[in-house]
Amino acid sequence: MLTPADLEELTGYRRPDLQRRMLDVHGIPYKAIGHRTIVISAHVVAWVEGRPIGRFLEPDLSKVR
């Protein structure tokens, strides 16, 4: 999980609303809890590497017979 300082460095913003806007623009998933913004570091690593960011932890069972 990113620290508040990490989140500020990543987004360039201190205000949660502006941080969330930047995360939305770049497709980085987060969870907003009050004034806190929770971002998983694995999502940021995937974004930096250009890999798809998994948003769901549940398996895709549509392919199972």
The 8 nearest C-alpha neighbors of each residue, nearest first, counted from 0:
[[1, 39, 40, 38, 2, 37, 41, 5],
 [2, 0, 5, 38, 40, 6, 39, 3],
 [1, 3, 5, 4, 6, 0, 7, 37],
 [2, 4, 6, 5, 7, 1, 36, 35],
 [3, 5, 7, 2, 6, 8, 1, 9],
 [6, 4, 2, 8, 7, 3, 1, 9],
 [5, 7, 9, 3, 4, 8, 1, 10],
 [6, 8, 4, 12, 11, 13, 10, 5],
 [7, 9, 5, 11, 6, 10, 4, 12],
 [10, 8, 6, 7, 11, 5, 12, 4],
 [11, 9, 12, 7, 18, 8, 6, 21],
 [10, 12, 8, 7, 9, 13, 18, 6],
 [13, 11, 7, 10, 18, 14, 17, 8],
 [12, 14, 7, 15, 18, 11, 17, 10],
 [13, 15, 17, 16, 12, 18, 7, 19],
 [14, 16, 18, 17, 19, 34, 13, 36],
 [17, 15, 19, 18, 14, 20, 34, 21],
 [16, 18, 20, 19, 15, 14, 12, 21],
 [19, 17, 15, 21, 20, 16, 10, 12],
 [20, 18, 22, 16, 17, 21, 23, 15],
 [19, 21, 17, 23, 22, 18, 24, 16],
 [22, 20, 24, 18, 19, 23, 10, 17],
 [21, 23, 19, 27, 25, 20, 24, 26],
 [24, 22, 26, 20, 21, 25, 19, 27],
 [25, 23, 21, 22, 26, 20, 27, 19],
 [24, 26, 22, 23, 27, 21, 46, 20],
 [27, 25, 23, 24, 22, 28, 52, 46],
 [26, 28, 22, 25, 23, 42, 29, 43],
 [29, 27, 26, 54, 38, 22, 42, 30],
 [30, 28, 38, 37, 36, 31, 27, 39],
 [29, 31, 37, 36, 32, 38, 28, 35],
 [32, 30, 36, 35, 33, 37, 29, 34],
 [33, 31, 35, 34, 36, 30, 37, 29],
 [32, 34, 35, 31, 36, 15, 30, 37],
 [33, 35, 32, 15, 36, 31, 16, 14],
 [36, 34, 32, 33, 31, 37, 15, 30],
 [35, 37, 31, 30, 32, 38, 29, 34],
 [36, 38, 30, 29, 31, 35, 39, 0],
 [39, 37, 29, 0, 1, 40, 36, 30],
 [38, 40, 0, 41, 42, 1, 37, 43],
 [39, 41, 43, 0, 42, 1, 38, 44],
 [42, 40, 44, 43, 39, 45, 0, 46],
 [43, 41, 45, 40, 44, 39, 52, 46],
 [42, 44, 46, 40, 41, 45, 47, 27],
 [43, 45, 41, 47, 46, 42, 48, 40],
 [44, 46, 50, 48, 42, 43, 47, 52],
 [47, 45, 43, 49, 44, 48, 50, 42],
 [48, 46, 44, 49, 45, 43, 50, 42],
 [49, 47, 45, 46, 50, 44, 43, 51],
 [48, 50, 46, 47, 45, 51, 44, 52],
 [51, 49, 45, 48, 46, 52, 47, 44],
 [52, 50, 53, 45, 49, 46, 42, 48],
 [51, 53, 42, 45, 54, 50, 46, 27],
 [52, 54, 55, 51, 56, 42, 28, 45],
 [53, 55, 52, 28, 56, 42, 27, 51],
 [56, 54, 57, 53, 58, 52, 59, 28],
 [55, 57, 58, 54, 53, 59, 52, 60],
 [58, 56, 55, 59, 60, 54, 53, 61],
 [59, 57, 60, 56, 55, 61, 62, 63],
 [58, 60, 61, 57, 62, 63, 55, 56],
 [59, 61, 63, 62, 58, 64, 57, 56],
 [60, 62, 59, 63, 64, 58, 57, 55],
 [63, 61, 60, 64, 59, 58, 57, 56],
 [64, 62, 60, 61, 59, 58, 57, 56],
 [63, 62, 61, 60, 59, 58, 57, 56]]
